[in-house]
């Protein structure tokens, strides 16, 4: 191949090791690979790690067994001539049949590859590595695109994520039901992949003396122009390969018109798989939305093509000017104008991330798939010619302005694949999964601090609220500009996570450090309590995700949040504040009981608008918040039958019984906990509870582990009623919000929970009667060491063993009556019919009981 081509393609394969600091990096290899001759188990050494791609067998499929993310690489042992190889990535195997894999993922830049397909030019033996992180995947294709042959002797992912085996983690659970063991394991694997350690996600932009060097990716937007409108934006660009891309009139999140200028596609630097339908040569391609191509949920308008009279050369600088006016966008390339009329575009509106205007909003830069371009000397002028903005794009400050700084925080994303945003609401499940398994407190405190640092200022309409979905790479100083506050119950979930972390860790220093801001965050949610109804009602700054205004779910969640935060206030010795918050919690619970209980149907109504509607979140939070008494809880769970749909429960009775209805593990996770909480507290078994538990564990969550073509070893975002992944290829298969069974099985079925902050006092009280188990055992990590516990149920005989760490005090309880029991072989004669046994710190206790 010509030397020019080799130099160009070398830029796309910079060594991963130079991009991240001295973090622990794991080389993850496939478990097996498939060629035209079938599957072969992959071994690290020997011929079983080598395969040859040629015209007879141009494709290899790599199977990593479970979810992994990081920097893809392959080592070329030999080749007959320079070749081009296409790599495709996907979480599920069917995604390999799609032209774009299971992507692209264009909701945010995400410090990762937007696209699930990338192409490499290989000119000599050696290691080829992707410049970008590739988000979570299980499957990968490598396809030879050109003549010749290539022998590859190692392929894999260099990952900054933890890969500790599930049974070696600080927390663990196993039982007599292997299906439940596999479901428990989904959680730790999910947080291992969705939680990103500090310094393992470098910037996707390279700053050079010639401007910013951009590889094909979702455009990143400047915060400087969020309030601008009707302007002219000018920049200099040099196409290194394929084309260059930019946005104007865009939300800072990226929704808006997207312009891609393509080159003439010279033979020496153009990939043979370049999609000449979407981005033809010598063309201005324009679409409206997130990108030119999207999956399922992120609607994108049609792509319009404007052929150019001149040939666009690679390696030459061009001046591009884009002028916004009321009828469209005028694009001038080296003095030649093309007008893009609004009426020609298919406008997508009303989506998150929009600027709310076709003529207002900021600008951003990012070429399309496999393209490379330089951008420099950006200027923005008002209609009257006034210079509003100027940036040579050669200083590191550009990374902060455009929200693509290397990540310096250990945070948990909502998904390993997408959205790769730090969503606060999801964390209400995530932190408890971590607490029960990986015990990576750095991810808990790092994520909490990431949000706390992004509290809206007093001058904002969101004063006191915390950003609900900041992206990796974004600066906290621009929290009001990014304005990510719209889901009000996510504020409640975040405060619950903060209180829960204190309960589990006992870390008063952490609480004290952030107490001023967190207290302000609690005060900010108090206006959600409506003066008339006494229930929770959304204010004009947002809406609720998990329930409705004047509804059981949000009102109960709000009351629960205030109760939890009152405990934290007490720990901070703010007794008056704690009393006030507890009082508001009680009055809200009272309003729910008085106004929303439907005695005829036997459940708490979804909201005041329709007393006959039932929702899983309403029933769940009425139980979890202590609104429902035992009789009401049992009645509500029995009424769940009206919500049955396929393998699970739809979110409310108003949701259609459709094959395309999405079942929601995030919301169902609260229901699962509520059911097991009732089971853990009840002296008797219940058909309603055992049925509901079986539906959720034996059907809904079971679908995540029993279908190999969709299996990733991690928890899913949504499911369809027939058990397939919901949202089609868009759905995330490593989404911590779907991992509630991990902590529910540990806290309720194994039965170990903290009774006081930091597990200084704890309780071993398993829920045995309603689950399909004869025994369970495991360990629960605490700041003072792990609590080891086990139980076995055989007819009326119950055996329990527990070992507690030093400097703690434990208690073993059973909810049902016992005829007799012995402790460490000594028969007890206390005359009580309920078992309560104290366990001193640093000791082990064995109990044998006979049920009454």
N, C-alpha and C positions, 0 to 999 in steps of 0.2 A: 504494500500500500504506500502511497505517497507520504512523504514526511509530514506535510501539512495536516493530513488526516490523523496521523498518529498523535501529533501535538494537540489537536483539538479534542480528541477523545480521551486523552490522558487526563484532561481537566475534570472529567466526570467520575474519575476513579481515585480520588485522593484518599490517602490512607486514613482509615477510621481512627487509628491509634493517635494520630496527631490532633484529632478534633476534641477529644475529651481528656480530662485530667486523670490523675492516677487513681481512678476508681477501679474496683474489682470488675473485670470484664470476663464473661463466661463465653466460651466458644460452644455453641449449641449445634450439634450435628443431627441430621435426620435419623429416624429410627429405621427407615427403609426407603427404597426408591424403586420406581417403576419405569421400565423401558418397554420396547416393543415385545420383549421376551417375558414380561411379567415382573412381579415384585421380587426384590432382593433385599434381605436384611442388611442394613448398613453397619459396617464396623469401621473403627477409626483408622485401622492400619490394614495394609494388604489390599488385594484386588477388589475386595468387597466395598471399598470406598471409592473405586474408580469406575467410570463409565465413559463411553465414547459416543459422541454425537456426530452423525454423518447423514448422507442423503437417504440411506435405508432406515435409519433410526434417529430422526432429528430431534426427538423430544424425550425428556426425562422428567418425571414427577417425583418430587421430594416430599416425604411425609414426616413431620416432626413429632407426631404422636399427640402432642398437646400444644396449647397456645404458646407462642414465643414472639418476641419483637426485638428489633435491633438493626444492626447494619449487616445486610446480606453480603456474602462474599463467595467466590469459588476460586479454586486454584487450578490453573491450566498446566498440565504436565507436558503436553506437546500439542502441536497443531500443524496442519499441512500448509495452510496459508492464512492470511488475516481473515477473520470471520466476524460476523455480527450475531450476538446472542440476545434473545428477548427473555426477560424474567417476568413471571406473573405470580402474584401473591393473593391468597385468599384464606379466610378462616374455615370455610366449608368446601368440600371437594366439588360440589356442583359449580362453584364460582370459577373453577378453572375452565369451564366451557364458555364463559362470558368473555366478550372481546376486551373488557376493561377489568377483568377479574371481579372482585366484589367491591369495586370502587368506581370512580374516584371518590375521595373524601374531601369535600371542599368547604365544610362548615367553618373551618379555621385553618390558619397556616400550621399550627400545632407543632412546630419544630420537628416536622417529620415529612415524609414523602406524601404529597397530595394524591399521587397516582399509585395504582396497584399493578402497573405495568411499566417497566423501564428497560432500556436497551443498552447494551454494552458493545463497544468495538474492541476486539481482541487481536493484537498484532504480534504478541510474543508470549512465551511461557511466563508464568508467574501468577501472583494473586491479584484478582480483580475484586474491588470492593465498591459498594454503593456509597455515594456521598451522603445520602439521606438515611435517617432512621426509617425503617419500614414498620408501621404499626402492627398490632397483633395478627398473627397468622398461624395456621397449622400446615397448609399446603403451599407448594411452590412448583412452578414449571420452569425449566430452562429449555429454550427452543432454538435450534440452529436455524438462522434465517438465510444464510448464504451458502455458496458452494464450499467444498472442502470438508475437513473433519477436525475435531478437537477432542482431546482426551482430558477429562477433568478428574482429578484424584482427591479432591475434597471440596465440599460445598456445605455452607451452613450460615449461621447467624451469629455475629458478635454482639452479645447482649449485655447491657448494664443492669439487667433485672436479676433478682434472686431466683435461683433454681433449686433451692433445698427441697429434698424429697418430703412429701407430706408427713410421713411417719417419723421424720427427724426434726420436725418443728417444735418450738417450745410448747405449743398447744396441740392436742391430738384427741381424736374421738374414734372409737370403733365399737361395734355392737354385733349382735347375733344376726342382723339384717345387712347383708353386704351391699344392697342397693343404697341403704341409708349411709353407709360408710363412703360410698362413691359420691353421694350427694354432698356430704360434709366436706369432702376434699375439693369440691368445686370452688369453695370460698377462698381458701388459702392460695390456690393456683391463680385465681382471678386477681387478688390483690398483689400477688407477686408480679404480675404482668402489667397491671393498671397503675401501680404506684411507681413513680419515677424518682430515683435517687438524685440528689444534687450533683451537678456537674456531669451528668450522663446524657444530657440533651443539648448539644451545641446549637448555635444559630444556624439557620438555613441560608443566611445571607453572608457573602464574603465582601468585606470592604477592601478596596484596592485604591491605588493612586489614580486609577482611571475611572473610578466610580464604584458602584456596587455590582458585584458579579453574581448574576442570578441564574440558577438552573430552574427548569420547568417545575412550577409549584403554584399553589394557590396564592394570588396576590396578597401582600401585606400592606395595610393602609396607614398613612400618616395621621397622627392625632391632631396635627396642626390645622387641618382643614375641615374639621367636623362641622363647624358652623358656617362654612363658606357656601356661596351659591353664585350661579351665573358668572363664572370666572373663565379664564383661559389658562390652561396648564401647558407648559412647554418643557421638554426635556431632550437631552441628547442620548442616543442609544446606538450601540454597535451590536449587530447580531453575530454571535459566535457560531451558533448552529440553529438553523430552523426558523427562528422567529423571536419576537419580543412581545411582551404583553403589559397592559396597564388598565387602570380604572379611573374614572372621574365620577362625580355625583354619587358617591358610594357611602354607605354606612361604614363606620369604623370596623364593623364585623365582616364587611366584604360584599354585601348584597348591592348590586347595581349593574350598570353597563360594563361589559368587559370587551376590550379591544385587543386583538392579536394580529400583528403584522408579520407575515411570513416572507421568507427569502425566496430566491429563485430555485432553491434546493439544488445546489451544485453536487455533482456526483461524488466529489471527493470527501464530502462531509455529511451527507444525508443518509439517514437510516433507511433501509429498504422497506421497513414496516410503517413509515410515516403515513398517517391517515390523511390522504389527500382529499377526502370528502369533507371532513370537518375543517381542516386547515389547508386549502389548496395553495400551491405556490404563487408567489407574487400577488397576494390577496390580503385585504383587510377583512378579517373575520370578526363579527360583532354579535354578541349575545347578551341577554339580560338575565341576571340571576346571580348565582355564586360562581359559576364557571361555564365553560362551553358545554360540558357534559356532567350530569349528576345522576345519582341513584335515587330511586323511590321517593323519599320524603322531601328532598330539597328540589322543588320544581325549578326548572330552568327553561327559558323561552327558546324558540328556534334560533339557529345560528344563521345570520345574514352574511352574504359574501359580496365584497366589493372589489372586483378585479382592478389591478393597477396598470396604468399605461407604461410605467417604467419598471425595469428589472431591479429588484431589491437585492443588493449584493451583501454577502457576508464579509465581515472584516472591515466594513466601512462605517463611518459615523453618519448618522442621520439626525436631523432635527425634526421632532414631531410636536405639533401643537394641536391641542384639543380644546375647542371653544364650546361652551354650554350656552344654549339659548332655549327659548320656550318651545321650539318645534323640533329640536334635535341637537346633534353634536357634529360640529365641523372639525374634521381631522385633516391637518395639513402635514404632508411629508415632504420635506425639502422644498416647500413652496407650492406643492401641488395638492389641491384640496379635494377631499371626498366628504360628502354630506351624508350623515346617518340620521334619517328622519325617525322621530319617535313612533310615527304611525307604521313604520316598517318593522319595529321591534315587537316582540311578544312580551309585554311587561308583566313581570311577576311582582305582586305587591302584597303587603300585609304580613311579611315574614320577618322573623327575628333578624336583626342586623341591618335592616333597611334604614336609610337616612330619612325616609318618609317623604322624599321629594325626588322628582326626576331631574331637577335642576340644582339641587342643593346636596352637599355632602363632600367628602374628602376624595383624595386620589390615592392610588396604590400601584404597586408594580409586581409582576410575576409572569414569566413566560408560560406557554402551554407545555404539555407533556414532551419530555426529552429535548426541549429547546434550551438554549443558553444565550444570554444577552448581558451586555453591560449597560448601565443607566447612570447618567451623571447630569449635573447642571440643571436641576429642576427649578423652574420659576412659575409663579402663579400671579396673574394680573387680574385686577377687577375690570369691569366693563369700561370704566373711565380711564383705564391704562395704569392705574396705581399699582405699584409692586406690592403684593401682599405676602409673598413668600419666596425665599431663595435658598437653595441648598446644593452645594457641589457634590454631595453624596460620597464624600471621601473620608469622613470622620466617623469614629466608632459611635458617636451620639446618634447616628442614623438608626442603629439597632433599637435603641430605646424608643425613638420617635415612631418607628414603624412596628413596634411590638414583636420584635424577633430577637430579643436578647437571649444569650445562652442561659439555660435554667440553673439558678444557684440555690434552688429550694428542693427539699424532698417533699413531694406532694403526690396525692392520689387523684388520678383522672377518672372521669366517669366511664371511660372505656379504653382498653389497650389499643384498639383500632381507631375508633372515633367516639365522641367528638374530639377527644384529647383536650378537653377543657376541665378545669378544676371546679366541678359542680358541687355546691355546698349541700344541696338536698340529698344527693346520693350518699353523702358521707354518714348519714344517720345509720345506715347499714354497714358502711365500709369500716368505720372505726371499730365496730364490735366484732366484725370478722377478723380484723387484725388482732384485737385483744384476745380472741379465742384461739388464734392459730400462730401467725408469724411473729406476733408480739413486737413489731417494729414501731416502737413509740416515736421514732424520728418522723415517720410518715404521719402519725396522728398529730403531733405537735407542729410539724412543718406545714401540714395542710391547714390546721386551725389558724396558725399565724399568717398564712398566705391570705386568708379571708379577713382576719382581724386587721391586718395592715391595709386592707382595701375597704375601710369603712367610709361611707359617704360623708363629706364635710357638713358642718352646720349650715352652710349656705345652700346646700342642695335640697331639692324637694324630697330626696330620699334620706335626709339627715338621720344618722344613726344606723342605717341599714348597711349590711355587708354585701359586697359584690357576690352574686350567686354563681357566676360562671366565668371567672377570669381565665384567660388563656395562658398557656406556657409562653414565656417571652415578653409578656406585657408588664409595664411598670406600674407600681402602686400609685405613683404620683398622678396618673391619669384616670383614676377610678371614676371620677364624675363624667369624663368624656366617654369612656366605654359604656357607662350607664347600664350595667347589667344587674338589675334589681327587680325585674318584673314579676317573679313568682314569690308571693308574700309568705307562703307556708315554708319556703326554703329558709327564710330567716328563723322560723321556729325549729326546723330540723337542725340547723347549725347550732343554735343555742342548746338544744338537747344533746348534741354531740359534745359540746364544751362541758356541760354538766356531767355527762356520762364519762368523759375522760377523767374528770376530777374524781368521780366515784370509784373508778377502777384504779387510778394511779395514786390518789391522795397527794398529788403534787400541788401543794399550796403556793409554792414559789411561782409556778406557771400561772396559776389563777391570779395571784397578786399582780404579776407583771402586766396582765391584760385586763384587770378588773374594771378600770375606768371605762374602757371602750366597750367591754361586754355589758356592763351595767347600762351604758347608754343604748346598746343594742336592745336590751330588754325594754327599756322605757319607750323605744321607738315602736314596739309592737303593741303597746297598751291601747293606742287608738283603734286597734282592730276590734275591740269590744264595743259593740253597738249600744248606745244609751237606751234605745227603745226595747230591743229584744233581749239584751244581755248576752247575745251570742256573737260569734266572730263574723265580721263583715269586711270585705276588702275595701280599702281606701282607694282614692283615685290614682294612686301611683302603681297599681298592679292588680294581680288576680291570684287566685289559688289554683294549684295544680291537683291536689289530692282530695279535693272536696269542694263544696259550694258555699256561698254566702248563707248565713243563718242556718248552718248545717251542723250535723252531729260530729262529723269527722274533724273539721277545722276547729270547731269550738272546743272539743275534747282535747285535741292536740295542743291548742293554746293553753288550756288549763293545765295539762300535763307539763308543758314547758315551764309555766310559772311555778309549779310545784318543785320541779327539778332545780330551777334557778334560785328558788327560795332557799334550798339546802346550801347552795353555793354561797349565797349572801350570808347565811348564818356562819359558814366557815370563815367568811371575811369579817365576822363580828358586826355585821350590819343588821341588827335584830329588827329594827323598825322597817327596813326595806323588805326583809324576809316576811314579816307579818303582813305588810301591804300586799305583796305578791301572792302569798298564800290566800289571803282574803279574796282577791280577785279571781284566783283559781277556783275557790269554793263557790263563789257567786256564779261563775260561768258554768260550772258543773250543775248547779241547781237549776239554771235556766235550761240546760239541755234536758234534765230529767223532767222538768215541768212542761216543756213546750214540744219536745220531740219524741217522747216515748209513745209508741202506738200499741196500746194494750190489745187491740183487736187482732192485729197481725203478729204481735209478739216480737217487735224489734224497734230499734231507734230509727226514725225516718231520716232519709238523706238530708232533707232541709224542710223549712216551713212551707215551701211552695207546693209540696205534694206529700202528704203524710203517708201515702201508700208506697212510696219509693224506698227501696232498700239499697245500701251500698256496702261493699266489703270494708271500705275504710271507715264508714260510720260504725259498723258493728265492732271493728277492730279497736278503734280508738276509744269508743265508749267503755270497752273492757280494760284496755291498757291504762286509761286515765282514772279508773275507779269510778266512772259515772254509773255503769251498770252494776246492779247487785247480782248475786249468784243466780237467782231465778231468771232475771232478765238476760244475763249472759247465756245461759243454757237455751233459753227460748230463741235468742238471736242466732245462735249457732245452728239450731234445728231449722231455722228459716232460710239458711243458706241454700237449701235445695232449689229455691226459686231462681238462684243465680247460676246454677250449673250450666256450663257450656263446654262440651267436649271434654278435654282433659282437666279442666279447672273451673274457675268461677269468673264470670265477667264482672266488671267493676261495679255495675249497678243494674237495676231492673230496667232502666231506660235504654240501656245499650242493646243494639240489635243482636239477635241470635243468628249471626252470619259466620260463614266459613272464613271470612277475612277479618273478623273481629280480633283485635289484639288482646291477649291475656297478659296481665301486667305483674311480673314477679316482684317489682318494687313495692307496689301497693299490697300485693298478696303476702309479702313478707311480714307486714304488720298483722295481718290476719293469722298467719301461722303462729306468731308469738302469742297473740291473744288466746288462741285455742290452747296452746301448751301452758300458758299461765293459769288458765282455768283448770286444766288437768292437774297441774302441779299443786294446786290448792284444794282440790276436791277429794273427799273421802271415798267417793265411789266412781266407778267407770261410767262412761256415757256413750250411748250409741251415736249421738249427734257429733260429739267430739271425735270419736274414733273414725267415723265416716269422713269427716272433714280432713282429718290428718292424713287418712289414706288417699283421699283425692289429691291433696297437695304433694305428698311425698311419693306415693306410688304411681302417680300419673303426671302431674304438672312438672315437678322437678325431675322425675324419672326420665322424662323425654330428653333432658339435657345429657343423659349418660348412656342411653340405650340405642341411639341411632348413630352409627359410626360415620356416615356421610356428613353429619352435622356436628359431630362430637369435637370439642376442643379441650375437654378437661376443665372447662371454666363455665361460669354461669352466664346465662343469656339475658338480653335486654327485654325481649318480648317473645311470645309464642302464639301461633295460631291454634284454634281449638282442636285441630287434628294432630298437634304435637310438633309440627314443623316450626322452624324459627319464624317469628313475626317480622313484619316490615321487609320481607324478602331479603335481598342481598345487602340492604342498607343496615340491617340490624347488627348490633354488636354482640359478639359471642364471648366477650370477657368483660362483663359489666358488673361491677361490685354491687350495684343496687339490686341485683337478682340473686344475691348470695346469702340471704337471711338464714336459711337452714343451718349454716355453719355455726352461728352463735346460738341459735335456738336449740340445736341438738346439744351443744355444750352446756348452756345455761339452764336448760329446762329438762332435757331427757337424761343427760348425765347428771345435771342438777346442781351445779356449783355456781354460786353467785356471791358477790360482795354484799355484806350487810352494813358495812361502814367504809368510809373512804380508804382506798389503798389496800383493801382486803385485810385490814387489821382485825376485823371480825368478818367471818364468812359462814355460809350455810351450804350444807350438802342435803338437798331435798329433791330427789328425782321424781319426774312424772313417769310412772310405770304402767298405769292401768289402761291408757287409751292408745298406746303405741304398739306396733306389731314387733315387739322385742321381748326376748327372755333375759338378755343381759346387755350391759353397756359398761365401758370403762374408758378412761382417758385421763388427760392432765389439763389443767387450766393454769396458765401462767399468771403470776402476781408480782408486784414489786419486791416481795420478800422471798420469792421462789415459787415453784409449781405446787399446786394442790393435786395430788394423785387420788383418784376415786374410781370405784367400781361398784356395780350392784348386779345381783342375779335374782330372778324371780322364778320359782318353781312351785306351781300350785299355790299353797298358802305359805310356803317358806320363802323368806326374803333374807338374802345375805348382802351386807354392805361392808366395804372397806374404804378407809380414807386416811391419807397422810397429809398433814398440814405443815407449812413452813414455820420456822421459828418466829417468835414475836407476833404470833397471830393467835386468835381464839376462834375455834370453829364449833358449829353445832350441826348435828345430824338429826333430820326430822323426816317423818313419813306422814302424809296427810290422812292416811286411813288408820283405823283402830288396829291394835295388836293385842293378842291374847297374852303373849309373853315375849321376852327378848333377853338375850345375853350380850354382854360387852366383854370382849377379849376372853371369852369362855366362862365368865362369871355371870350367873343368873341374876337378873334384876328383880327386886321386889318392891318397887316404889308405888305400886298400886295404880299407876296411871294407865289409861288405855291408848294414849298417844305417845309415840316414841320421840324422845328428845334426849340426845346424848351430847355432852360437851366433849370437845376434842382440844387438848392442850397443844400449843404451838410446838413444832419440832417432834411430834409423836404421831404414831399410827394407831388406828382403832379398827377392830373387826367386830361387826355386829351381826347377830343372827336373830331374826324375829319371825314370829308366827302371826299371820293376819287373823284379826278377829272375825 
